[in-house]
Amino acid sequence: LKCYFQSLEMSERNDSKFDLSVALNNIGYVFFKLEDYDKAISYYTQSLNLKNEIDNKYDLDNLLINLGLCYTYKRDYSKAREFINQAFNLCKNNCSKNFVMQVGYSIGLINFGLSEFERAERQFYKSYSLAKELKNERFQLDNIVYLSKVNIHQNELVLAEKYLIDAEELVDRGTPYNLELIKIYHELFGLYERMKK
């Protein structure tokens, strides 16, 4: 954060709205990772306003997705969908697989939050399949966490276990994503506790 705030100050001194938008986006991302969604939204929104002011599309899709995720975690699913739809409208029928993977995960989270578990499972599976194809381990783990949650909720414990074993194989290969690893082990513990009953 200290470095990003220094970058923000330099961008303000240079009066570069492009650099300002990048610095604000980066600060928003740190607060997002710290799960301070209100601060993240504040910085993301400032970045978005600057991007719109100078008609800058650089990394706009990711910014919109991240805003959508913030509102998802705040359980404002209507606002979350609004930002996800804006992001999707940027590429329409020409979206990259990486983008579709991110959107699938985001929509899955919204559906999960709304207890629409079958829809959530379809979105997480779509995102998971693309993450495997793209060899994106972080998104594989993120999707596995929610695929296991959905399957545990639907009492499909064997399927939940299969996903979590897939995650363990990723871990054994040395994936560096500690937060995701903690989530996987948390799900495994919950699954085995449930299987004991």
N, C-alpha and C positions, 0 to 999 in steps of 0.2 A: 504494500500500500504506500509506503514511504516513497519508493521509487516512482510509482504511478502519480502520486500527488506532485512530486518534483517535475515530472513530465507535463502535468497539467499546468503548473506555474509557467514553465518555459513556453508552452503553446499559447498561453494567455499573453505573455510578453511579446511573442512573435506575431500575435494577432492572426494565427492560423486556425481557421475554423475546422479544417480537415483534421489537423493534429489534435485539436481540442476534442473533436468527436471521438477520435481513437482513444485518447487518454480517459475520457469519461466512460467509454465502453469498457475499457480495461478495469477501471475502478469498480464499475458495476459488477463485473464478473467476479472480482475478489469478494465483494459483499454477498454475491449469489452463493459462492462456495462456502462462505461463513454462515450461510442460511439467514442472513439479515436481509430478507426480501424487500422490505420497505426502502432501505437505503439503496439496494440494487436497482429497484424500479426507479428511484429518483435519478440516479446517475445514468441508467439506460435511457430514460425519457429525455434527459438533457442531450444525450448523444443523438437520439433519434430526431429531436427538434433541429439540431444543427445539421444533420444529414439532409433533412427535408429542406432546410433553408438554402443550402448550397447545392441541392440536387445531387448528393453523393450516394451512390448505390454500393460502395465498397463495404463488404461484410454486412450489408443490411439484412440479408436473410437470417444470419446467425443472431443478430441483435433482436430481431422480431421473435425468433424462436425462444431466445433467452427471456425476453419479456413475458412471453406466453408461459414459460416454465415457472417464472416467479409467481404469476397469478394462479397457476395450477397449485403450487405449494401453499398459496394463501387461500385456496379453495374458492377462488372466484373464477369458476369454469367458463362462464360466459365471456369474460374479458380475455381469458386464456385462449379460447377458440378464436376470438377476434384477431389476436396477434398471430396465431398459427396460420389462419386463413390469409392474412396479409402477406406473410412470408411465402406461402404456397402460390399466391397470385403473382409473385415476382418471376417465377420460372414456368408456371402453368404446366404445359405438357413436355417441357424441356428440362425437367429437374434432374440433377445428378443423383446417383445412387446414394452418395453420402448424405445429401439433403433429404431424400426420401427416408433414409434410415433414421435421421434425427426427428423428422416430422412424425414418423410412425411411433417412435418412442414417446414423443410429446402427447400425441392423441391417445396413446395407450394409457398414459398417466391420467389424462382427463377422464377417460372412460372408467378407469379403476376408481378414481375419486368419486364418480357418480354411481358406483356399484354396478356398472354395466360390464360384468366380468367376461362375457363371451366376446363382446366387441374389443375389450381391452386385450384379451388373449390373442385375437387375430392381429391387432396392431403390434403388440410386443413380438409375436412370432415373425411377422414380416420384417420388423426392424432387426431382430436377432439374426434372421437368415442373411440379410444384407450385411450386417456386421461381420458375420463369418466369411462371407464372400470377400469383403473388403479387408479382412484380417484386422478389424478394429476391436481389440481386446476389451477396452473400456466399455464400449457399447454392448459387447457380448455379455459382459458381467452385469451391467445395468439391466439389460433385458431379462437375463436369467433370474435376477432377484425378483422381478415382478411376475415372470412366468411361474416361478415357484409359488409366489404369494397367491396368484390366481388359482393354481392347481390345488394348493392346500385348502383354499376357501371352498373349492368345488369338491373337496374330498378325493381328489385324484392324487393320492400320496405317492404312488409308484412313479407317476410322470413327474411330479415335483422333485422326487429323489433323482431321477434321471438327469434333469436339468442341472441340479446342484452338483452331481458327479461330473458332468461336463465342465462346470465351473472349476471344480477341484483340479481337473486335468490342466486347465489353463493356468491355475495357480502353480501347479507342479512344474510347469515350463518356465516359471519365473516372471509372471506378469507383475509390473511394479505398482499397481493401483491399490494402495493400502485401504482406502475408504471402502472401495468396492469389495475387497477381501473381507473386511469386517462384516459387511452386510451379508455376504454369502455365508459366512460361518454362523451368523445370527439366524439366518433362515434354516440352515442345517440343524442347528440346535433345536429350533422350534419344531421342525419336521420330526426329528427323532423323539422328541417329547410327546408329540401327538401320536406317533406310531406305537408308543408304549401303552397307550390307553386301550 
